[in-house]
Amino acid sequence: MWPVSCPKKNAHHWLASKPYVVGPKPSGPRFLLYIDSSGDIFLENMTQHIFCIDEDHTIKIKVSDGRTISDTLLDGIITREKLNGADARCNGKETTRKLTFVILDAIRCSGNDLTGLNILERLAFVKGYKSEINYDAFKWLENDVHKCCFRLKVPKGVGEPKVAELHMLGPYRSEIKYDTIKLTEEIKKLDGCIIDCRYFEHQWIFITQRHDRNHPNGRRAIMGKMEALENAVSRDLLLATLENSRGLE
């Protein structure tokens, strides 16, 4: 599932006119989780690398009636449990935090193909794939910086370049230039790498290298994030819109 960003026009048009679902927006690497018919569990990351994580069948995922789940494909993000205060550190060192697979959507569950169902019906099987854009789902995070994922390109043969190019995914999956970023010593060595950036005060700012991706965001995704940044939905606006939409069937 690829949810769309939630600028003001989406909040007013969609949330106020049809039923909605509230889901998590965790931070972390994205994976597909596959449980085959024998109970083996695999993870596939965004670079299409596949890992077997339970060769000994020590992990048992069950539904509410106690049956073990198999023949299931889930879309989600692996995140670490947040610890606060005294529990977060031990002898001056950060304690190990539990890894959690946060389910965003379900493609298949116990042999049932869910791709033809809407998000409410899919969530009835497993709380939250459609590879296309999903207008049933919006993502919202208070004060979201709307990170965009680009491929960094350092110009060649131009002496000492001051800026590097940010490339996005264009038509027919070709990569095209979208904008530029100030070339620093930190990012000079990342030529050709996938990086996360945020847009702040009319310029792009480098955040981090993405080791879990081998392609940048597409144009539609970037345009949606930029619109959501320019027309941000405040907590008050979101709550007011949801309050006005109560009772929709």
N, C-alpha and C positions, 0 to 999 in steps of 0.2 A: 504494500500500500504506500502510495506517495501522497500524503496529505498536502493541501494547498495552504499558503500563508493566509492570515486573516486580517487584512486591512479593513478600514471602516466600511467600505462598500459591501464586502462579504458579510460582515457582522450584521448590517442592516438588511441586506437582500436575502441571505440564506437563513440565518439564525431566527429571524423574525417571521419566516414564512413556512418553515417546515420543522419537523422534529430534529433534535440534535443529540449527539453523544459526546460526553466529556471523557477524555482519556488522558493518559500521562504524556509528558514530553520530556523523557529522560535524556541525559547526556552520556554518550559512550559509543563504542563501535557497533555497527549494525550487522546482524547475521540472519541467515535462514537456519532454522533448527529442524532437522528431519529425523523422525523416528521410524525406522523401517519395520517390516512385518515381524522380524525376529526380536525387536526391541533395541537394536543398536541405535545409538544416538550420534548424529553428525551435525557439525556446524559448517556453513559456507559463508565466507566473508565477501566484501564487495569487490575483491580482486579474483573471485571465483576459486579461491583455495578452499579445499574441503578437509576437515579434521574429524577424526573419530574420537569422541570424548568419553565413551563408556564401554570399552571392550569387555569389561568384566560384568556388565549388567548390574552394577551396584546402584544405579539411579533408576528409580521406578516412578514414573509419572502416571498418576491415576485420576480418574474422574470421580465425581461425588459419590457414585454408587460402588466405588472400590475397584472397578475394572481398570486394568493396565492399558494405557494408550499405546497404539501402534499405528503404522501407516498414516503418519501425521506430518504436516509441513507448516511451520509457524514462522512469522516474520517478527523480529524484535531487536532489542538493543541490550547489550550486556553492560551493566552499570555496577558500581560499588556502593554498598550501603553506607549512608552518611552517619558518622559518629560525631557527637558533640561533647564538649566539656571534658570531664575526667576520663570518660570512656574512650576518647579519641587518641590519647597518648599514654604510653607506659614507659617509665624510666626515661622520659624525654624523647622517646621515639614513637612515631605514629603506629598504632596497632593495625593488624591485618583486618581489612574490612571484607565482609562477605560479598561474593559476586552474585548478582541477581540477573536472570534473563527476564526482561520486561516485555511481555507479549504485546505487540502493537496490532497484529492482525493474524488471521488464520487463512491459509490457502486450502488446506485439507485437514480433516480431523477424523480419526478412526475409520479411514476409508471413504469418507464422504467428501466429494468435491464441492468446495464452498465458493468457487470463483464467480458463479452466476448469481450469488445472493448479495443483497445490500449489506452495509456494515452492521446494521442492527441484527440481521439474521445470522451473520457470521459470528457476532459476539455471543449469540445464543448457544453456539457450539463451544467456542473458546474465547475468552476475553482477549480483546485486542491488545489472496495477495493479488492484489491485482497489480500488474506491472505498470498499468497506465495511471494517469492522474485520477485521483479519487475525490470527487466533489462532495462525497458524503462526510468527509472528515476535514476539519480545520485544525491547524496547530497554533496555539497561543501560549506565550510565556510572558509574564509581566516583565517589562523593561528588557525585552528580547533584543539583542544586538543584531540578529538575523545574519549569522555568519554565512558567507558565500565561499564556495569551493572552486578554485581556479587551478590551471596549470601555469606555472611561472616560466616565462621565457626571457632570458637575458639577451638583448640585442648583440649581434656579432658584427665586427668590422666597423664600429662607429667610435673608435677611440676609447674614452672613458665614459660609458653611458651613465646618466644620472637617474634614469628610470628603467624599470623592467615591464614587460607586457604581461597582462593577465588574460589568459585564454579560457573561453567557455566552449561548451559543446554546442555546435550549430547544426544546420541541416545535414541529413544523411550521416550523422554522427561524426562530422568533420569538426575539428577544433579551430575556432576563429578568435581573433583579438576582440576583447570587450573594453578594456581600459588599461591604465598604467598604474604602477605603484613606485614610490620612491625606492631606489636601489640602495640598500644598506649592506654592510659587511655581513650581517646575519643571514640575509636571504640570497646574497650573491652566489653562495655555494649550493643553492637549491634549484639551479637552472634545470628545467624540465620536470621538476617535482610537482606533486599536487599539494596545494596549501590552502588553509582556511584564512580568510580575511574578513574584517569588518569595515563598514563605511562610516567614517566619523569626521565631521567638520570638513566636508567636501574632499576627502581623500581616503584612500584605502590604507588600512593598517594591518600588517602581518600578525597573525595569531599563532599558528602552529603548522607544522608539516603533517599531512595526512598519510600515514603508512597503510591505512586500511582501504584506500581507494586507488584505482588506476585510471580514473577519468574525472573531469571537472563537472560541475553543475551545468545543466542545459540552460539555454536562453530563457525559457519560460519560467524555470525555477528562480533564476536570478532576478528577472523582472518582477516576479511575485514577491520576493523578499524585499526588493527595493521599494515597491509600492507599500508593503506592510510597514516598512521603516518610516516612510514619509507620512503615511496615514495610520499611525499606530493606534491600536485599540486600547484604551485605558481600562483599568479594572472597573471603574464606575460605569463606563459605557457598556462594557460587556455584561455586567450584572443587570443594568437597566434593560438591555436588549433581551436577555434571557427571561427577566421578570415579565416583560411585555409579551413574550412568546409562550407563556404558560398556558396549558390547556390545548395546545395543538395536537392533532391526532396524526 
